[in-house]
Amino acid sequence: MEKIFFCLFTFLPLFVNCQNRWKTVDYNEVSIQIPSDWGNKNTVNYFEDTDITEYQISAWRKDKSINSLAIQWVDAEIESNLYIEAMIKMQQERFPIYRQIQFGEIVDIDFLGFKAKKCHFYGNPMDVSIEGEYIAFTKNEHTYMVLIGGDKSFYKSNDYNHILNSIKLNFSGAVQQKESNIKTSVVDDNFTRYEFRNYSLSIPNTMELRDENSFMSLSEEIMKDKFQSTKKIDVADFNFVFQPAGTDDVQNPENQKKALALYSRVLISYQKGTTDDFFRWNDNITFSQAEYYEVNKTFKDNLLAEFNKGNQMGLNMELLNISDIKISKNINKYVYIEQQYERKGLNGDVKVIDYYLHNNDEIVKLTISYRISESDLWKTDFDKIVDTFSFTTKK
């Protein structure tokens, strides 16, 4: 019984209070100072058709505030006014909220000693007042864009000006490559096998492994920060996220648009414990009726608590139903506990299945979800995933 309760609380976040007023973010020889209570992420995209690499530093305040910053640069010279116009057009096409914002004329300014272009914007989308600037300029055959904005108290404040004045550029054009710890192999026409350090499984080819540098990854990180910082709600970090194939395809907008219209996810989180924290890989789990009742109730109560906390901060989360847990083994004899439920989604109800796979001193939570109206696209293949799972070492 203790192992069950332990697995429910292993994915708790750690919170660290920053003592310094400012922190410096460095990425590919571009640096900036941001408030120490802001979150940040660095991303890179390569556009094969134009042979252009796009880098970005994103930063945001970790609460309900809309204060944020993005510095984007490309290894090509682009007219600054065209860069701003293209950015505005892209944002208005992809994000309807930008259609509710007013954009001023693009004017000449001096920025950090560079001749630059600036566009002031303001508005009240969704009854939230926002104001900020686009600033674009070129240096050493590279073009830079700064997008900074927030609420009225942030715009042109001391913090706003400090952030802009702290930007330092010394870009050499070197791309930082990250070595992958993931091995893949094609197992049949419909699935690809992913071999991670501690476990492996096969994923349908209709899904892609999310690029940690992608826009979707950035959006998730921002939302996680705002979700956690307000109510200290448990939002487990998923080690790997699979999404509809094409979601990260920035080089094919039509393909990306089709992928973004769908909803499905395969999420994998891994937790290392100590010996006997969890069931052994092939244990035969048996409960008395009273024990099963308590374990089942604990799983349900934990899920309800997550939804209730989300609603406390206005996320309008609605749980439609919860099934009783199931205890089973996959075809590789690995034991798991399964919990299914349905919830409201933005564009339709969503089916979610959580699998807790045990291996003595380690546990994997495998979460599968998809829009119920799209079940014909996902269900058949997704039902097979858990049976492909194996730990690297049986314990």
N, C-alpha and C positions, 0 to 999 in steps of 0.2 A: 504493500500500500504506500509506503514512504516513497518508493521510486516514482509512482504516479504523480504525487504531489510535487516532487522535485522537478519533474519534467515540465510542469506547468509554469514554473517560475524561473527557469534557466535563461530566458531571453529578456531579462530586465536591463534597461539602459543604465549607464553610469553618467552622472552629472558632475561637471567640473566648473567651479566658479573661477573666472578670470580676474586677476587682480590688477593688471595693467590697463590703462585707459585706451591704449592703441596697440594694434598688432600689425606687423608688416607681412604682406603676401608677396612672394616672389614667384614668378613663372616665366621661364624662357627669357630671362634678363629684362623683364618688365616687373616693376615693383610698385606697390601702393600701400598706404597705411589706411586701415579701416578700424572702427571701434572694436574693442576686444569682445564685445557681446554679439558681434555679427557672425553669421556663418559665411563660408566661401567655398568655391569649387573651381578648379581649372579644367578646361576642356579643349580639345583639338579636333578638327575635321579636315580631311583631305578631299578635294574635289578633282577627281581624275580627269574629267572632261576639259577642265581649264588649267590643270596642273597648279592649282592654288591651294595653299594650306591656310586654314583659318584657326586662330588661337583666341581663347577668351578667358578672362578672369571675371567671375561672377561673385557678388557679395550681397548680403541681405541681412536686415535686422531680424533677430530670432523671436519675433512676437507677432501680434496681429498688425503691426505697422506695415505700411507699403514702402518704406524707405529702402532703396536698393541701388546697386551700381553694377554696370557691366563695362569692361574694357575689351574690345575686340580688335584684332589686327590681322592683316593678311600680307603675304609675301609678294605683293604686287602694288604698283602705283595706280590708284583710282582717283578720279577727281572727287574732292571732298564733298561737294554738293550732290553729286550723283550717288555717292556712298550713303549719304543721309536719306536721300529720296528713295533709294532702293530698300533701305532698312525700314522706313515708314511703310512703304507699300507692302513689303513682306509681312510685317506685323499686323497690318490691317486685314490682309488676306487670311492669315492663319489664326488670328485672335480677335474675335468680334469686339472685345472691350476697347481696342485701339480705335475703332470707328467712332467712339463716343468722345474722343479727345481732339482738342483744337491744336493745330500746328501753325506756328508763326512762320514768317519769312526766314529763309536761310541767309545769314549775314556774315560778313567778314569780322574776325576778332583776332587778337593776339592771345595765344594760349601757351603758357610755359615757354615763351620765346619763339613759338612757331606760328606761322601764318595758318590760320584755321578757319573753318566754317562752323556756325552754330545755328541750331534751330530750337527755339523755346516752345514748350508744349504745356498745356494745362487742360483741366476738365474735371468733371464730376461723374465718372462712370460708376454705375451702381450706387449712386449717392455718396461716393467717397471722393473727397477733394484730392487732386494730385497735380503736381507741378514739377517741371524739370527741364533738362536740356540734352540735346544731341550735340556732340562736338567731334569734328573730324579733321584730320590733318595727315600729312605725309612726312616721313623721315627715312633716309637711307633706303630708298626703294621699297618702303613698306607703308601701308596706309592704316591709320588707327581711328577707331571710333570709341568715344566715351558716351555712355548713356547713364545718366544719373537723375534720380527723381524721388519724390516722396510726398509727404503731406506738407501743409503750409508752414508748419513750424520747422520742418527740416530744410525746405528750399531756401537757399542763400544763407543758411545759418552758419555759425562758426565751424560746426562739424562738416557741413557740406563743402565749405571752402577749404578746410584742412585736407579733406580727402582728395579734392582736385589738385591742390598744390603739392601733394605728396607724391604724385605720379612721377616715376623715373623710368627712362627708356634707354636701353642699350642693347637692342635686339640684334642678334647675330644670325638668325635664321636657322639655327640647329634644331632639329626635331628630336624631342626626347622619346625614345622608344622604350616600351615596357615589356619585359620578358613575360611570356604567358606560362602559367603553371597548369594549363588545361590542354589535354590531348583529345582529339576527336577522331572518330572513324565512322564510316558509313556502314550500318548494319543491315539495311535493306533499302528499298526504294523510298520508304516513307519515314524512316527514323535515322537519326545520327546518335552515336554513342559518345558521351562526354565523360572523360576520366579526370576527376578532380583528385586532389592529394589524398583524401581520406575515404572517398566513395566514388561510385560511378553509376550512371543511369543513361537511358536512351530517351531522346526527346523527338517528337514529330518534326519533320522538316517544314511544317507550316509555322513553326516558331523559330525565333532567333534569340541568341544570347545577347542581352542588352549590353551595349558598349558603355563602359563607365564614363566615357567622354561625351556621351550623347545628350541631346536636349532633354530626353525623357529622364535620364539619370539625374540631370541637374534639377528638373522640376520636382522629382521625388525627394531629393535631398532638402530642397527648400521647404516643401510641405512637411517633411518629417521634423525639421527644426521648429516650425511654427506650431506643429501639433504637440510636440513634447514640451516646449518651453512654457506654454501657457498653463497647462494643468499637470505637467510631469506625468503624462500618460505613457504607458508602455507601448512603444512602437518598435517591434523587434527589427534588428538589422538583418536583411536577407543577404546572404553571401553572393547569391547569383539569382538573376531575374531573367526569365524568358518571356518574350512578348511576340505578338503576331509578326511574321516575317515581313520586312519592309518598313517597319516603324522607324528605324534609324537610317533609312536610305535617303540621305540628303541629296544625293545625285540624281534621284528619280522622283521628283515631286508627286507625279501621278500615282506611282506605286506607294509612296509614303502616305498619301492622302487616303488610299484604299485601306491600308493597314491601320491607320489611326481611327478609321470609322468602325473598326471591330474592337471587341474587348475580350481578351483572355490573358491569363498569366500562369506561369509555373514558377513558383518561388521556392528557393532552397536555403535554409539556414542551418548552420552546424554549430553544435555546442560540445565542448570538451569538458568532461567532469573528472571524477576520480573513480577508482575501482569500485564496482558494485553500486554506483549511483543509479544505474539504469538496468533494465532486464538484460540478460545475455542474449546474444543475437538470435538464438533459436529456442528460447525458453517457452515452455508451455504454460501460458498464463491462465490460471483458474481463480475465480472469485466465488465466494458464497453470494447468495442473493442480496444479503445486506451490504456486503463489500462492493458489489457491482453498483448498487443503488448509490452509495456514497461517492464512488469514483465518477459515475455518470453525472451526478449532481454537481460535483466539483468542476468538471469540464464545462457544463452548461452555465454555472454561476460565473466562471471566469470569462466566458464569452460575453455574457450579458453585461458584466462589469465593464468590459472594453467598449461596448456600444454605448452604455450609459455615460461613460466618461467623455466619449466623443460628442454626445449630444449636449453635455454641459458646456462645451465651448462652441456650440452652434453649428456643428457639422451635419446635422439633420440625418443621422445614421438610423436606419430602420431595419431591424432584424425580423424577418418574416416567419421563419420556423427553424427549429433545431432538431436534428435526429438524434436518437440515442447512439452512444459510442459503440463501435464494433472492435473486437480484438481478433486479429487474424495473422496469417503469414503469407508472404508472396511466394512465387514459384521457386525462388532461391532459398526458401525456408527462413527468411528474416521476419521476425515478429514486429508487428506494428499495432498502434491504436489509431482508429479512424474516427473522425468527427465530421459530419456533414451539416451544412446549414444553407439557408437562402437569405439574401439581403436585397434591399433596394439599391439600384444603381442609377447613375445619371440618365442613362438611355435604355433602361429596362432592368428587370430583376436579374440577380447574379447568383449562380450556384457556386458554392465553395466547399472544397474537401481538404481537410487537414489530415496528413498522415504523420504520426510520431514513430520513427523507426529507431529501435534500441540496439545498442551494442556494448553493454557493460559499462564502459567509462566514456561513452560518446553517444550523442543522439542527433538525429537529423529530423527537422520538421519540413516536410514536403507539402506545399500548399498549391492546389490546383483550383483555378476559378475561371468562369466564362459566363457570358451573357446567355441566359436561358433561351432567348429567342434565336440564338446562334448555335444551339446544341448540335445541330446536324453537321456543323463545321468541326466541332471539337470533341464531343463526348466519346465517340468510338476510339479515337487514338489516345485521348487523355486517360481513359480507363485502363490502358495497358501500361502506363508509365511506372506505376508502383511495382509491377511485377518485373521490371527491368533493373530495379535498384539492387546494388550490392555495396557493402563496406569493403574497403581495401583489405582489411584484416578481420577475420572472425574472432570475436572475443566472448 
